[in-house]
Amino acid sequence: MFDPIKPPAARRPEEALELVSQALSDGDLEAALAQYEKQALLACWPLGGAPGDGDVRAALAGVMALRLPLYLRVVTVLEGPELALVICVRRIAGTGPDGERVWFAGHGCAVLRPQPDGAWRIAADAWRVSPDPAGTELPPDPPEIPPGTAGDPVSGEGQGGQPHH
């Protein structure tokens, strides 16, 4: 069935990964695929096959078949004018459709490119999720950087001064 509503376009590199996570959690494979370039590669192991097999549709369908929410935490975004690298942690946890406990988590990264329409799309994506029989939680979020003070030369960059050796 044709869906007349187009999936949202990512306006920031990390938003593309967030939209993939949301779409897979909602069971919308086409919305997840819309965040990838047509020639994109995806290595997703162990869930989607061997590293480097590259089949985005098959890997995402494998994740979606678990029928569980996909949690995403963006760790770092390195953005340039023509490319961006997003490093993240992904987690899938719950009871799968077969009634078995499912718990996968791990770091991943994605390379994204801006498109002519201003949207960012994923060109290459690597998921390294591992089963964790203990069900260990994700590591805590890093502490927030405190806002700059009035005396800072650039807001949010600390007090400045000479480096300590």
N, C-alpha and C positions, 0 to 999 in steps of 0.2 A: 504494500500500500504506500503510495506517495505521500510524504509529509510536507505540506506547504510551508511550514515554519523552518527556516534555516537555523542551524546551530549557531550559537554566538561566536564571534571572532575574538581571539585573544588580542588585547591591546598592549599587553606586557608579556615578555617571554614566559615568566612563571605562570601566568594565567592560562596558557595553553595546557600545561600539565595539570593544573587545577580542574580545567574543563574536561580533560580526559578522565580524571579520577571521578568526577561527578557523573559523567555520562556512563561509565562502566558500572558505577554503583547503582545507577538508575536503570540499567539494562538497555541502554541505547547505543548499540555498536556503531551505527552510522554517525551519530554525534561525536563519538570518540574519534573515529577515523577522519572526521572533518578537520581535526586539529593537526593532522599530519600532511606533509607534502605528498604528492602522488608517488614519488620515487623514494619515499622515506624507508629507512631500515630500522628494525627493532630486534634487539637481542634480549630475550626475556627467559632467564633460566632460573630454576628448573621448570617453571610453569608452562612456558610456551615453546619448549623444545631446546635444542642445543644453542649455545651462544653463536651468533653470527648467521643463523638461518634467515633472518631478515624479514620474514613474512608478517607484516604488521597485522593484517586482518586475522590470521590464524592465532597469533599470540594474544591479541586483545580478546578474541572470542574465547580462548582458553581461560583467561582471567575472568571474563564475564560469566562463564559457565559455572563458576563457583557460587554465583548468586549471593555474594557477600559484599559489603561496602569496602571500597579501596580507599584507605587513608593515605594522605600525602602531606609531608611537611617539607617545605622548601628550606634548604640549608644555606645555599649560596647562589647568587646570580651574578655572572660576569657578562656584562652587556657591552658590545661594540656596535658600530653603525651597521655592520653587515652580518654579524653573527652574535649569538648569545649562548652561553653555557649555563645550564641550570643543574645544580646538584641537589638531590633530594633524598628523603627516606620514604619508602612506601611500606604499607602494612595491610595485610588482609587477615582478619581473624573472625571466627565464629563457627557455626555449624553449617556444613555444606549440604547440598541437596540430598546426599546419600546418608545424612544423619551423623557423619563423622566430624570430629573436631578438626578445624583448619586453622593454621597459624603460619603465615609467611611474613617475613620482614627483611628489609635490606636497603642498602644505598643504591642509588641509580644516578644517571646523568643523561641530559638531553642537549643536543645542539639544535638551535632554532635559527630561522632566517626570517627577516621581515619580508612581507609580500608587497606587491605594488599597491594593494588596497589598504596598506597600513597594518594589517593583521600579522601576527607572528605565528609561524607554523613549525612543527617539529620536522627536522630533516633526518636526524638520527637519535635513537633512544636506546638506552641500555638499562635493563632492570636486573639486579642481582638479588633475588629474594631467596632466603633459605628457610626451611622449616625449623621451628624452635619448639622442641617437645616440652620445654618447661613453660612456654607461654610468656617469656620475659617481655616486659614492656619496652617501648622505645626509650632511648636515652632522653633525659630531660632537655627541654629547649635551652639553647644557650642564653646566658643572662642578657638582658637588654642593655644597650649602651645608653648611659644617662644623657639627657639633653644637655647641650652646651650652656654655658653661663654667659652673662653679659660681657665678661672680660675676654672671652674666647675670640681669637682672630677670625675663625670660621666656625659658625654654629655647629656643635656636635663633634668637633675634632679635638676636644680636650684642652688642656692648658698650654700646650706648646712648650717651648724651651729647648734646651740642649739635650740630646740623647745621653743616657747614662751608660757608662762603660764599666 
